[in-house]
Amino acid sequence: MTSVTLKQIIQNGIHDLPKDSLQEVANFVLFVRARLKQGKSFNEQALAAFLAQELQALSATETSHLEQEFENYQNRYRLEQVRN
């Protein structure tokens, strides 16, 4: 297949994916780019560093989500209300 054909298959394939799946595709693209940048010296240590960076970004996103989810939690769900 030509590069143009492959790009078209990828574009068509991701068109209606949900956000979580798009994130997986983006992570894979970043992985492939990191591997290409490292060339043949891409090894387990480079992979571990790449994954640590991705997990840190994911952790920051999840932390932000949790902070929003539990914002003003103590006022919204007072202990007295739960016990009654």
C-alpha positions, 0 to 999 in steps of 0.5 A, a space after each residue: 500500500 502507498 503512504 497516501 492509502 495508509 494515511 486515508 485508512 487511518 483517517 477513515 478509521 479514527 473518524 468516529 472513535 470515542 475520545 478514549 480510543 482517540 487517546 490510545 491512537 495518539 499514544 501509539 503515534 507518540 510511541 512510534 515517533 519516539 521509537 523513530 527518533 531514537 532509531 535503533 538505539 530505542 531500547 527498554 530504558 527509552 520505552 520506560 522513560 516514554 511510558 513514564 512521561 505518558 503516565 505522568 500526563 495521564 495522572 495529571 489529567 485524572 487528578 484534574 478530573 478528580 479535583 473537579 469531581 470532588 470540588 466542594 465535596 464536604 459542603 455538598 455531602 455533610 456528614 450529618 446529612 449522610 447519617 440521617 
